[in-house]
Amino acid sequence: MPKVLISDKMSPRAAEIFRHCGVEVDVKTGMTPEELIACIGDYDGLAIRSSTKVTADVLAAANGLKAIGRAGIGVDNVDIPAATSRGIVVMNTPFGNSITTAEHAIALMMALARQVPQANVSTHQGKWEKSKYMGVELMGKTLGIIGCGNIGSIVADRAQGLKMKVIAYDPYLSTERAEDLGVEKAELDQLFARADFISLHAPATDATRGIINADSIAKMKPGVRIINCARGGLVIEADLKAGIESGRVAAAALDVFPKEPARESVLFGMEQVIATPHLGASTTEAQEKVALQKSEAKRS
C-alpha cells in the first residue's frame, strides 16, 4: 500500500480521499527539517503547503518518494532541480485558491482605502477619532496590477465591479487577453506613474524579486497604496518603509513576507501598514478545493 505524508495543515478532506483510494496517510505537521529528513524515506508521496521546505537535503533522504503535491499556486519551497534529478514529480493546485486569494487582495485594498484595522483598534480603545481616519473612495481610482494571470485577472474583474480603472503589467499578457479582461496593458514605469493602488500577483523569479524597491517607489504616483498577496520577496521592505516615511507611499498591506512565519519586520508597528499572516488561501472553500485537486491528482 502506498504511503503519503501530509506535513502541513490542510483540509481533512485530503486525507479522507487518500484513504478512500487505498492510500495510507500520516499527518505530521510542524516538523523541523531534521525530523522531516528522518522520516521522509518511509513515504511514496508528500503533501505540503507553504511551510514545509523541500530542500536538496530532504530529497536526498527521500529514497522512495515519487511525487510531491503542493496545495497552492507556487512551488518555490521545493528544490525543483533536485526533485527532477531524482525522478520525483512535483505538482501544484493553481486554481483551487485563486478566488480566495483575489478576494483577500480586494479586502486589503478596501481596508487600506478606509483604514479599517486602525479605526477598529482606536474605537475598541474607547476613542472616537472620526476625523483622523479620513479615507478615499475606490470608484474612479486606477488599480495597477503587476502579474495578470490567474489571480490577477480575478482581481481585475472585481476591481472593475467597484468602478475602478485597471491597468496591468505582465510580459505574458497578450493584447487579445487584455481586451477580454477589459484591462489596459501598460509598461511597468507607466503603471508606477499612474496607479493609485498597486496589487502584486507575480511569481518570485529573477525578474520580479525586489520589483518594489527604492527606484520603483520614486517613480510612483505620490500617495500610492501597495498590496502584496503574492510573494514576500517582491518587496524590499526597508525601501517600502522609507517610501512610507517620506510620504510617497500612503500605506501598504502585506499578506506575505520574505521569511515566514514572519516574527519581525522593519514594517511591523507602522500605523500605515496592514499585515496578515499569509491568509490569501485561508478559507474553508479554498482549502477543500486544493486538497481535493491534490489528492485526486496523486490518485490518478
C-alpha positions in Angstrom: 0.0 0.0 0.0 1.5 3.4 -1.0 2.1 5.9 1.8 1.7 9.7 1.8 2.9 12.1 4.3 0.9 15.3 4.9 3.4 17.7 6.5 1.4 21.0 6.6 -2.0 21.9 7.9 -4.8 21.4 5.3 -8.4 20.3 5.0 -9.1 16.8 6.5 -10.7 16.0 3.1 -7.3 15.4 1.6 -6.5 12.5 4.0 -10.1 11.2 3.6 -9.7 11.0 -0.2 -6.3 9.3 0.0 -7.6 6.7 2.4 -10.7 6.1 0.3 -8.4 5.3 -2.6 -6.4 2.8 -0.5 -3.5 5.1 0.3 -2.0 5.0 3.8 -1.8 8.6 5.2 0.2 10.1 8.0 -0.4 13.7 9.1 2.7 15.2 10.8 2.7 18.9 10.9 5.2 21.4 12.3 8.2 19.1 11.9 11.7 20.5 12.0 13.9 20.0 8.8 15.8 17.3 10.8 12.5 15.5 11.7 11.4 15.6 8.1 14.7 14.2 6.9 14.5 11.4 9.4 11.1 10.1 8.3 10.7 11.1 4.6 12.3 7.8 3.4 9.2 5.9 4.6 6.9 7.6 2.1 5.9 7.4 -1.6 4.2 10.9 -1.6 4.5 14.2 0.2 1.7 16.7 0.5 2.7 20.2 1.5 1.5 23.8 1.6 4.0 26.7 2.1 5.5 25.9 5.5 7.4 22.7 4.6 10.7 23.4 2.7 11.6 20.5 0.5 15.3 21.1 0.2 18.0 19.0 -1.5 18.9 17.5 1.9 15.3 16.4 2.3 15.2 14.9 -1.2 18.4 13.1 -0.7 16.8 11.2 2.2 13.6 10.6 0.2 14.6 7.2 -1.2 11.1 6.1 -2.1 9.5 9.4 -2.9 7.7 9.5 -6.2 5.5 12.7 -6.0 5.2 16.0 -4.1 1.9 17.8 -4.1 1.8 21.5 -3.2 -1.6 22.7 -2.1 -1.3 26.1 -3.6 0.0 28.0 -6.6 3.8 28.3 -6.5 6.4 25.6 -5.9 9.2 27.8 -4.8 9.5 25.9 -1.5 10.6 22.8 -3.4 14.0 22.3 -4.9 12.8 21.5 -8.4 16.2 20.6 -10.0 16.9 18.2 -7.1 13.5 16.6 -7.3 13.8 16.3 -11.1 17.2 14.7 -10.9 15.7 12.0 -8.6 12.7 11.4 -10.9 10.2 12.9 -8.4 7.1 14.6 -9.9 6.2 18.0 -8.4 2.6 19.1 -8.7 0.6 22.1 -7.5 -3.0 23.2 -7.5 -3.0 26.6 -9.3 -6.8 27.0 -9.5 -8.1 25.9 -6.1 -7.3 29.1 -4.1 -7.4 31.7 -6.9 -10.7 33.3 -5.9 -9.9 33.3 -2.2 -6.5 35.0 -2.7 -8.0 37.5 -5.1 -10.8 38.3 -2.6 -8.2 38.8 0.1 -6.3 41.3 -2.1 -9.6 43.2 -2.6 -10.3 43.1 1.1 -6.9 44.6 1.9 -7.3 47.2 -0.8 -10.6 48.3 0.8 -9.0 48.2 4.3 -6.2 50.5 3.1 -8.7 52.9 1.5 -10.7 53.3 4.7 -8.1 52.5 7.4 -10.4 49.9 8.8 -8.0 48.0 11.1 -6.6 51.2 12.6 -10.0 52.6 13.2 -11.2 49.4 14.7 -8.4 49.4 17.3 -8.9 53.0 18.1 -12.7 52.5 18.6 -12.1 49.5 20.8 -9.9 51.7 23.0 -12.9 53.9 23.6 -11.7 56.7 21.3 -13.8 58.4 18.6 -11.3 59.6 16.1 -13.6 60.2 13.2 -11.6 62.9 11.6 -8.3 61.1 12.0 -9.4 58.2 9.8 -10.4 60.0 6.6 -10.4 57.6 3.7 -10.5 57.6 0.0 -13.1 56.2 -2.5 -12.1 53.3 -4.8 -14.5 54.4 -7.5 -12.7 56.2 -10.3 -9.2 55.3 -8.9 -6.6 53.4 -11.0 -5.5 50.0 -9.9 -2.2 48.8 -11.3 -1.9 45.0 -11.3 1.6 43.5 -11.6 1.1 40.0 -12.9 -2.3 39.5 -14.6 -2.5 35.7 -14.6 -4.9 33.5 -12.8 -5.3 35.6 -9.6 -4.5 39.0 -11.1 -7.3 38.6 -13.7 -9.8 37.9 -11.0 -8.7 40.9 -9.0 -9.1 43.0 -12.2 -12.7 41.7 -12.6 -13.6 42.5 -9.0 -12.0 45.9 -9.2 -14.0 46.8 -12.4 -17.1 45.9 -10.4 -16.0 48.6 -8.0 -15.8 51.0 -11.0 -12.0 51.3 -10.9 -9.9 51.7 -14.0 -7.5 48.7 -14.2 -4.1 48.8 -15.9 -1.8 45.7 -15.9 1.8 44.9 -16.4 2.6 41.3 -17.4 5.1 40.3 -20.1 3.0 37.3 -20.9 -0.3 39.2 -21.2 -1.4 39.4 -24.9 -3.3 42.3 -26.3 -6.3 40.0 -27.0 -6.3 38.7 -23.4 -6.1 42.2 -22.1 -9.1 43.2 -24.2 -11.1 40.2 -23.0 -10.4 41.2 -19.4 -11.2 44.8 -20.0 -7.8 46.0 -18.8 -5.2 48.3 -20.3 -1.8 46.9 -20.9 1.0 49.1 -19.6 4.7 49.2 -19.2 6.0 48.9 -15.7 7.1 52.6 -15.4 3.7 53.7 -16.8 1.9 51.7 -14.2 4.0 53.1 -11.4 3.3 56.7 -12.6 -0.4 56.2 -13.0 -1.7 53.8 -10.4 -3.4 54.9 -7.2 -3.3 51.4 -5.9 -0.8 48.7 -6.9 -1.5 45.0 -6.3 1.2 42.3 -6.8 0.2 39.0 -8.3 3.5 37.8 -9.9 5.7 34.8 -9.0 9.0 35.2 -7.4 11.6 35.0 -10.2 14.9 36.6 -11.0 12.9 39.2 -13.0 10.4 40.0 -10.2 12.3 39.8 -6.9 12.6 43.2 -5.4 10.3 44.8 -8.0 9.1 47.2 -5.4 12.3 49.0 -4.4 13.6 52.5 -3.8 13.9 53.2 -7.6 10.4 52.0 -8.4 8.9 53.8 -5.5 10.4 57.0 -6.7 8.6 56.6 -10.0 5.2 56.0 -8.3 2.4 58.5 -8.0 2.5 60.3 -4.7 0.1 58.8 -2.2 0.1 55.3 -3.8 -1.1 52.3 -1.8 0.5 48.9 -2.3 -0.9 45.4 -1.7 1.1 42.2 -1.8 -0.6 38.9 -1.6 1.9 37.1 -3.9 5.4 36.5 -2.6 7.3 38.4 0.1 10.5 38.7 -2.0 8.8 41.0 -4.4 9.0 43.9 -2.0 12.2 45.3 -0.5 10.8 46.0 3.0 13.4 48.6 4.0 12.7 50.6 0.8 8.9 50.4 1.4 9.4 51.7 4.9 11.4 54.6 3.6 8.7 55.3 1.0 6.0 55.4 3.6 8.1 57.6 5.9 8.7 60.1 3.0 5.0 60.2 2.2 5.5 58.9 -1.4 3.6 55.7 -0.3 0.5 56.4 1.7 0.0 52.9 3.0 0.7 49.3 2.3 -1.0 45.9 3.0 1.2 42.7 3.1 0.0 39.2 3.4 3.4 37.6 2.6 6.9 38.1 3.8 10.4 37.1 2.7 10.7 34.7 5.6 7.7 33.0 7.1 6.5 32.8 9.7 7.4 36.4 10.0 8.3 37.1 13.6 9.8 40.5 12.9 9.9 43.1 10.1 11.0 46.7 9.7 7.4 47.4 8.7 5.8 46.0 11.9 4.5 48.7 14.2 3.9 51.2 11.4 0.4 52.5 11.5 0.3 52.8 7.7 0.9 49.1 7.3 -1.7 46.3 7.4 -0.1 42.9 7.9 -1.8 39.5 7.8 -0.2 36.0 8.3 -0.4 34.7 4.7 -4.1 34.4 4.7 -4.6 34.5 1.0 -5.7 30.9 0.6 -7.1 30.6 4.1 -10.8 29.9 3.6 -12.7 26.7 4.2 -13.7 26.6 0.5 -10.2 27.1 -0.9 -8.6 24.5 1.4 -11.1 21.9 0.4 -10.6 22.7 -3.3 -6.8 22.4 -3.2 -7.0 19.3 -1.0 -9.3 17.6 -3.5 -7.3 18.6 -6.5 -4.0 17.5 -5.0 -5.2 14.2 -3.7 -7.1 13.4 -6.9 -4.0 14.3 -9.0 -1.9 11.9 -6.9 -4.6 9.2 -7.2 -4.6 9.4 -11.0 
